[in-house]
Amino acid sequence: QVQLAESGGGLVQAGGSLRLSCAASGLPFSEYSMGWFRQAPGKERTIVALISYRDGSTLYTDSVKGRFTISRDNSKKTVYLQMNNLKPEDTAVYYCARDRYRLRAVVRGTRPTDFEFGGQGAQVTVSS
């Protein structure tokens, strides 16, 4: 069972920054691609950023490119999401997840259903 614990959410003014962390347990972390997703009230969960297990290559949704950075520390079994220049439309619950399959790199066209979720999420609220 996937065990993931998100932290670092909070309330911030537009233009501010937050750093989310996700600690994983119960899996060989370095063998799984990881991702950050978000879900705003009344909307579906969508991909924010993905990072491959193998070479750390990344993919971002267009709306966060240049503002958000996903990274991972395999020694700490932790994935991060640095969020800069936050906008009110970034307000959502943010979740981390791991790929359903070991040793699979992230590719365009990945869907949230390709990942498994295991945490409570972190609320991010951006005021205007």
C-alpha atoms as a printed R data frame, in Angstrom:
    type eleno elety resid chain resno       x      y       z
1   ATOM     1    CA   GLN     A     1   0.000  0.000   0.000
2   ATOM     2    CA   VAL     A     2   1.286  3.415  -0.937
3   ATOM     3    CA   GLN     A     3   2.016  5.627   2.032
4   ATOM     4    CA   LEU     A     4   2.597  9.267   1.205
5   ATOM     5    CA   ALA     A     5   2.535 12.277   3.494
6   ATOM     6    CA   GLU     A     6   2.240 15.764   2.011
7   ATOM     7    CA   SER     A     7   3.248 18.857   3.946
8   ATOM     8    CA   GLY     A     8   4.031 22.508   3.412
9   ATOM     9    CA   GLY     A     9   0.692 23.883   2.309
10  ATOM    10    CA   GLY     A    10  -0.756 27.118   3.604
11  ATOM    11    CA   LEU     A    11  -2.183 30.549   2.851
12  ATOM    12    CA   VAL     A    12  -0.095 32.941   0.788
13  ATOM    13    CA   GLN     A    13  -0.651 36.159  -1.106
14  ATOM    14    CA   ALA     A    14  -0.480 36.271  -4.874
15  ATOM    15    CA   GLY     A    15   3.125 36.445  -5.996
16  ATOM    16    CA   GLY     A    16   4.337 34.512  -2.984
17  ATOM    17    CA   SER     A    17   6.019 31.116  -2.718
18  ATOM    18    CA   LEU     A    18   5.469 27.788  -1.011
19  ATOM    19    CA   ARG     A    19   7.384 24.526  -0.988
20  ATOM    20    CA   LEU     A    20   5.500 21.274  -0.707
21  ATOM    21    CA   SER     A    21   7.128 18.062   0.470
22  ATOM    22    CA   CYS     A    22   5.960 14.476   0.139
23  ATOM    23    CA   ALA     A    23   7.564 11.738   2.206
24  ATOM    24    CA   ALA     A    24   7.082  8.197   0.932
25  ATOM    25    CA   SER     A    25   7.287  4.907   2.764
26  ATOM    26    CA   GLY     A    26   6.600  1.284   1.999
27  ATOM    27    CA   LEU     A    27   8.097  1.310  -1.503
28  ATOM    28    CA   PRO     A    28  11.475  1.310  -3.286
29  ATOM    29    CA   PHE     A    29  11.206  5.019  -3.919
30  ATOM    30    CA   SER     A    30  14.006  5.317  -6.476
31  ATOM    31    CA   GLU     A    31  12.239  2.848  -8.784
32  ATOM    32    CA   TYR     A    32   9.066  4.890  -9.187
33  ATOM    33    CA   SER     A    33   8.264  8.013 -11.092
34  ATOM    34    CA   MET     A    34   6.409 10.514  -8.929
35  ATOM    35    CA   GLY     A    35   3.984 13.317  -9.491
36  ATOM    36    CA   TRP     A    36   2.152 16.246  -7.977
37  ATOM    37    CA   PHE     A    37  -1.529 16.734  -8.709
38  ATOM    38    CA   ARG     A    38  -4.133 19.238  -7.585
39  ATOM    39    CA   GLN     A    39  -7.850 19.399  -7.177
40  ATOM    40    CA   ALA     A    40  -9.801 22.612  -6.857
41  ATOM    41    CA   PRO     A    41 -13.322 22.641  -5.369
42  ATOM    42    CA   GLY     A    42 -15.835 21.220  -7.817
43  ATOM    43    CA   LYS     A    43 -13.172 20.247 -10.325
44  ATOM    44    CA   GLU     A    44 -11.357 17.086 -11.321
45  ATOM    45    CA   ARG     A    45  -7.899 16.191 -10.125
46  ATOM    46    CA   THR     A    46  -5.277 17.254 -12.654
47  ATOM    47    CA   ILE     A    47  -1.574 16.781 -13.181
48  ATOM    48    CA   VAL     A    48   0.724 19.578 -12.054
49  ATOM    49    CA   ALA     A    49   4.202 18.091 -12.482
50  ATOM    50    CA   LEU     A    50   5.845 14.705 -12.960
51  ATOM    51    CA   ILE     A    51   9.382 13.480 -12.388
52  ATOM    52    CA   SER     A    52  10.869 10.275 -13.736
53  ATOM    53    CA   TYR     A    53  12.500  7.667 -11.544
54  ATOM    54    CA   ARG     A    54  15.488  7.178 -13.814
55  ATOM    55    CA   ASP     A    55  17.005 10.486 -14.844
56  ATOM    56    CA   GLY     A    56  14.831 12.966 -13.016
57  ATOM    57    CA   SER     A    57  13.346 14.276 -16.239
58  ATOM    58    CA   THR     A    58  10.273 16.395 -15.650
59  ATOM    59    CA   LEU     A    59   6.980 17.361 -17.238
60  ATOM    60    CA   TYR     A    60   4.726 20.270 -16.254
61  ATOM    61    CA   THR     A    61   1.252 21.374 -17.071
62  ATOM    62    CA   ASP     A    62   1.399 24.546 -19.144
63  ATOM    63    CA   SER     A    63  -0.115 26.808 -16.509
64  ATOM    64    CA   VAL     A    64   2.756 26.259 -14.055
65  ATOM    65    CA   LYS     A    65   5.743 26.178 -16.408
66  ATOM    66    CA   GLY     A    66   8.399 28.635 -15.317
67  ATOM    67    CA   ARG     A    67   6.825 29.026 -11.858
68  ATOM    68    CA   PHE     A    68   6.849 25.540 -10.311
69  ATOM    69    CA   THR     A    69   9.741 23.095  -9.975
70  ATOM    70    CA   ILE     A    70   9.443 19.428  -9.065
71  ATOM    71    CA   SER     A    71  12.446 17.617  -7.613
72  ATOM    72    CA   ARG     A    72  13.229 14.471  -5.688
73  ATOM    73    CA   ASP     A    73  15.722 13.223  -3.122
74  ATOM    74    CA   ASN     A    74  15.892  9.460  -3.360
75  ATOM    75    CA   SER     A    75  18.039  9.175  -0.225
76  ATOM    76    CA   LYS     A    76  15.231 10.830   1.775
77  ATOM    77    CA   LYS     A    77  12.400  9.197  -0.210
78  ATOM    78    CA   THR     A    78  10.932 12.634  -0.688
79  ATOM    79    CA   VAL     A    79   9.563 14.579  -3.632
80  ATOM    80    CA   TYR     A    80   9.229 18.362  -3.579
81  ATOM    81    CA   LEU     A    81   7.240 21.006  -5.381
82  ATOM    82    CA   GLN     A    82   8.651 24.518  -5.245
83  ATOM    83    CA   MET     A    83   5.919 26.985  -6.183
84  ATOM    84    CA   ASN     A    84   6.857 30.568  -7.008
85  ATOM    85    CA   ASN     A    85   4.817 33.521  -8.218
86  ATOM    86    CA   LEU     A    86   1.638 31.872  -6.991
87  ATOM    87    CA   LYS     A    87  -1.681 32.960  -8.441
88  ATOM    88    CA   PRO     A    88  -5.220 32.707  -7.037
89  ATOM    89    CA   GLU     A    89  -6.012 30.071  -9.663
90  ATOM    90    CA   ASP     A    90  -3.366 27.824  -8.062
91  ATOM    91    CA   THR     A    91  -5.648 27.438  -5.052
92  ATOM    92    CA   ALA     A    92  -6.365 23.729  -4.579
93  ATOM    93    CA   VAL     A    93  -5.573 20.660  -2.535
94  ATOM    94    CA   TYR     A    94  -2.244 19.298  -3.737
95  ATOM    95    CA   TYR     A    95  -1.529 15.587  -3.719
96  ATOM    96    CA   CYS     A    96   1.557 13.581  -4.488
97  ATOM    97    CA   ALA     A    97   1.391 10.145  -6.027
98  ATOM    98    CA   ARG     A    98   3.572  7.417  -7.397
99  ATOM    99    CA   ASP     A    99   3.375  5.655 -10.735
100 ATOM   100    CA   ARG     A   100   1.396  2.447 -10.682
101 ATOM   101    CA   TYR     A   101   4.305  0.660 -12.318
102 ATOM   102    CA   ARG     A   102   7.934  0.375 -11.351
103 ATOM   103    CA   LEU     A   103  10.692  1.517 -13.667
104 ATOM   104    CA   ARG     A   104   8.430  3.496 -16.009
105 ATOM   105    CA   ALA     A   105   9.477  6.954 -17.122
106 ATOM   106    CA   VAL     A   106   6.964  9.770 -17.322
107 ATOM   107    CA   VAL     A   107   5.648 10.650 -20.752
108 ATOM   108    CA   ARG     A   108   3.219 13.160 -22.185
109 ATOM   109    CA   GLY     A   109  -0.312 11.846 -22.094
110 ATOM   110    CA   THR     A   110   0.029 10.512 -18.582
111 ATOM   111    CA   ARG     A   111  -3.275 10.587 -16.724
112 ATOM   112    CA   PRO     A   112  -3.976 10.860 -12.995
113 ATOM   113    CA   THR     A   113  -5.337  7.293 -13.149
114 ATOM   114    CA   ASP     A   114  -1.831  6.113 -14.046
115 ATOM   115    CA   PHE     A   115  -0.767  7.018 -10.516
116 ATOM   116    CA   GLU     A   116  -1.626  5.814  -7.030
117 ATOM   117    CA   PHE     A   117  -2.426  8.240  -4.251
118 ATOM   118    CA   GLY     A   118  -1.898  7.644  -0.577
119 ATOM   119    CA   GLY     A   119  -1.923 10.908   1.335
120 ATOM   120    CA   GLN     A   120  -4.374 13.452   2.688
121 ATOM   121    CA   GLY     A   121  -3.157 16.239   0.479
122 ATOM   122    CA   ALA     A   122  -1.952 19.738   1.308
123 ATOM   123    CA   GLN     A   123  -4.236 22.752   1.043
124 ATOM   124    CA   VAL     A   124  -2.759 25.674  -0.855
125 ATOM   125    CA   THR     A   125  -4.721 28.914  -0.792
126 ATOM   126    CA   VAL     A   126  -3.573 31.965  -2.730
127 ATOM   127    CA   SER     A   127  -5.262 35.264  -1.957
128 ATOM   128    CA   SER     A   128  -5.452 38.090  -4.448
